Amino acid sequence: MYPYSKVSSQEVLSLIQYVVGAVAKYNRPVAVAVCGPEGELLGFLRMDGTSPTGARNAQNKAYTAAVSRSETLKMGQRMRGTDNPAFWGDKRVTGFGGGVPIIHDSVVIGGIGVSGLPEADDHEVATSAINAVYKKV
């Protein structure tokens, strides 16, 4: 048997609630998605006024961060670099910033994606949500 760790349902709720509170200062709605390490969607919220594109992007950011075990900002840099295009055959993989893997005890247990703000702000909110929820654990 292979031991398997992933984000708990309570942690998913805490991450989403943190993001909603954190984006209030921007006065803009966002979408936030949380996936398990296999890329399965565990939780999602599209705030009122968030575009359908933002909603899909948040889910793809969480998915990408989880399955690639990498921040989507870094994936975007690789995509614009010298990587073989065949590597990017998964249509859900994205290079838009705002997707961050959730790492606990050196193991990726999921990914979070935030979309609706500029990429750097999406990334900062996602990172701060992880830090807020997991520094308590």
Buried (B, 14 or more C-beta within 10 A) or exposed (E): EEEEEBBEEEBBBBBBBBBBEBBEEEEBBBBBBBBBBEBEBBBBBBBEEBEEEBBBBBBBBBBBBBBBEBBBBBBBEBBEEEEEEEEBEEEEBBBBBBBBBBBBEEEBBBBBBBBBBEBEBBBBBBBBBBEBBBEEE
